[in-house]
Amino acid sequence: MSSTESTDLGRALCIITGASRGFGRTIAREMSRLVKPGSALLLAARSGDDLRALQAELAESEAGKAGLVVECVVVDLGQIEGPERIVRASKEAFSDDIDHVILVNNSGSLGDVTRYAKSFTDMAEVNSYLSLNVSSSLCLTASVLQAFPQRPGLRRTVVNISSLCALQPFRSWVLYCTGKAARDMMFRVLAEEEPDLRVLNYAPGPLDTAMLTEAMSRTADPSIRTSFSAMFAQGQVLTCEASCAKLMKLLLEDNYTSGAHIDIYDVDTA
C-alpha cells in the first residue's frame, strides 16, 4: 500500500459491468483518462446501443487516439452464460504487457420497491433478483481471478459498487438492501482469503441517476420518499462525476484496507 498518490492506474485491463449508463459509464470515462497507453477497457451491459455509443466516444478521446482499446460485451448478467462471456472477451483483450487487472462490479438493479418484505412469497422472483445482483458478481469475480492468477508484476484490484443500504435497512427495499449487504460480505471474505488482492467496497452516495428517480417515484414507504425529496431540495444529490472522482482518488492512493466498506463521505477531498 502506497502512502503517496500515483498519477495513473498502470497499463491496465479494466473490466466494468453496468457500463452503459449512470455511474458505470462515468467510471469508464474516468478510468480511460487514468490508464497508460496500451491499456484496454472491457465494457459490459445489457444495452448494446448505449455501450457502442460510449465505445465511439472513448475512441475519439485523447486516450483512444493514444491507443486505448475499448471492447464491448452486450450481456445479461442475470443469465448463467453472462460471466463466461465477459471472461472470454477479457482474455482476448488482455496482453502480456498489462500490469494491472481491475474489475468493477457495478451492475445491479433496484428491484421492486413498491412492496414490503412480507409480500415476497414468490421464490422465483427473489432468486431472479439475487442471480443478477449477487450470484453473478461472485461468479464473475471468481472467474476473472482464475483467468488472471497472481503472478509477479501483475496487480489485481476488485471494486464492488456498494451502498449505504449494505449497512442500513430501508423499509420497502428488502431486495436491494439484501443484495448490497450480501455483496459487501462476499468481498470482505474475498479480501481475507486473497491477501495479494486489493478489494474495495465503495458506496458512491445518492447519485443523480435513473435509479434514484425510479426510487423516488416508486418507493412504497412514504418516509423514504420524503427523505429523497428533501435530498433533492437541499442539493444533497451528487453527480456521478463528483463521486467517481473520490473513487479514483482511493484507487490511485491505494492505501485503503482491503475489503473495507468506504463511503464517499469518508474520503478526504484534500
N, C-alpha and C positions, 0 to 999 in steps of 0.2 A: 504493500500500500504506500502510495506516494504522499508526501506532505505538501508537495507543490503541484500546482495545476498544470497538466500537459496542455499543449496547444492543439492537439489532434487526437483522434481515436486510433491512429495507426493505419496500416494498409489492411482494411477490414472487409469482411463479408458480413453485411448487416441484413438479417432476416427479420422482417417486420410484418406481423399479422394485423388485419384490420387497417390496412394502409391506404384504403381508397378515399377515406374522408375523415373529418374531425381530427382527433389527437394523433392518430396513426399517420395521417397524411402530413401533418406538421413535423412529426418525428422524422419521417423520410426526408423532408426538405432540409431539416437542420443537420441530420447526420451526413447528408450529401456534402455539406459545407465543411464538415469536420474530419472527413476521412482523407487519407493520402491518395494521390494518383495510383491507379492500379487496383482500386477498391471496387467492390460490387455491392449493389443493393438488390435484395430479393424481396419484392413486394407481393403480399398475398391478401386477397379479399374476395368477396363474392361478386362485387360489381366490376365487370370487365371494362366497361366504358370509362368509369372513373379512374381505374388503375392505368389504363392506356393513356388517358389524358395527363396523369401525373408522370408517367414514363416519358412522354413527349416533352413536358415542361422541364424535367430534370436533364434530358438530353441536350436541351438548348441552354442550360445553365453553364456557369463557368466551370463547375466540376465535370459536367457532361462533356464539354468541349476539351477538357483535360484528360479524358479517357475513362471516366466513371462508367462502369457497366451497370445498367438498370434492367432487371428482368422481372416479369410479372407472372404470377400464378393465380388464375381465376379458380377459386376453390371454396367449397363449403366445409368448414372445419367441423361441422356437426356430423359429417359423414365419415365412415371408417377410413376411406381412402384419402381423406384430406391431408393429414400429416405426412403420409407416404409421398404424395405428390410434391409437397413443399420440400421435403428432404431430397428427393430425386433432383429437383431443379437446383437446390443449394449445392449439391455435389458438382453439378455441371458448371455452376458459376464460380466455384472455388478454383483457385490457382495456387501453385506451390509457394509463391511469394506473399501470400496472405499471412499476416501475423496476428490477426485478432478476429475471432468469430463472435458476433454479437447477435443474440436472439431476443427480440422484443415481443413478448406475449401481450399484445394489445387487444386482439379480437375479443369481442364479448357483446352480450345483449342485455337489455334491461329486464326482460321478462314481463310477465303480466303483473302490473302493479295496481290493477283495478280491484283486486280481491285481497282478502285476509287469509292467513295461514290455514285456518280450519276448512277452507273451501278446496284445498288442493288434495283431492282424493284420487285423481287420475295418475297412476304411476307412470304411464307412458308420457304424459305431458311433462312431469318432473324430470324423468330420465332424458327426454329430448333437450331440455334446458341445460341439464348438467353435462350432457355429452358435448355440447358446444362450448360451454363456459368453464368446465373443469377437466373432463376426461381428455379432450383434445389438447389442452395445454400441457398436461402431463405427458401424453404420448408424443407430442411434437418435441417437447424439450428432451425427453429421453432419447428419441430417435436422432436428434441433432447432436447430442453428446456422444452417441455411439458412432455417428458418421464422422465426427471430428474429435477423435480422442485426444487426451492430454499428450503433448509432446513438447520437447524443448523448443522455445521460440514461438510458441502459439499461446496467446492469451484467449480465454473464453469467458464471456460475460452473458448472463441471463437476466433479463429485466421482466418483471411482472407488473403490468399496469394495474394497480390496486385501487383502493378507495377507503374513505372513512367507514364505509359500510362493511369492511372486513373486520372492523373493531367494534362498531356501534350498531345496535339494532334500529331499523327504521320500520315503523308499522306499515303494513301492506307491501313491503319489499322483501318478503321472505325468500324468494328465489334469488334475487340479486345479492342480498346480504349473505346468504348461504354460499353462493358461488364464490364471492370475493373472499370470504373467510377461509373456505377450503383451499383456494389458490394460494393465499398467503402462507398457510401452514405447509402446503406442498413444497413451496420454495424454501421455507425455513428448514424443513427436513433435508432438502437437497443440499443446502449450504452446509449442514452438519456432516452429510455423507461425503461431500466432494470439496475438501479444503482448498484444492487448487483452483476451484471455480469461483468467479465473482458473481454473487446473486443479490439482486436488489428488488424489493417490493416498493414501488413508488406510487404514492397516492397523489394525483395531479390536482386535486381540489375541484370545486364546482366550475365546470367549463362551459363556455357558450357554444354548445353543440346541439345537434338534432336530438340526442338522447336526453339532454336536460329539458328541452322544450317538450318532448314526449312525457317526461316525468311530471312536469308541471301540469300538463293538461289531463293526464290520466290517473295520477295517484289517487287511490281511494281515501287515504287518510287526510282529513282537512287540515290538521296541524302541519303535516309535511308540505302540503300545497302552500299554505300560508308562509312557511319558512322560506320556500323557494321564491315566492313573490317578493318577500322582503329582501332577499339577497339581490334580486334584480334591481329593486327600487333603490337600494343603498349602494349599488355599484360594486357588489362583492363577487359577482360572477367574473371569472377570469377568461382571458383569451387563451387559446391553445398555444400561441407563441410565447406568452409570458410563462406558462407552466413548463413548456418544453425547454425553455432556457435554463430553468432550475434543474431539470433532469440532465441536460447536457453538462451542466456545472458539476453535478455529482459524478457523472461518468468520467469527466476529464480529471477531476481531482483524485478520484479513485481511492478515497480513504474512509469510505463508509464501512460499517461492519457487515460482512457478507451475511445475507439472509434477513437483514433488518427491514422493518417497515418504516419508510421515511415519507412524511407528508410534506407537501410543498411549503407549508408554513414553518417547517423545521429547517429549511435550507437558508443559510445566511446569504443575503444579497451582495455582500461585500466582495 
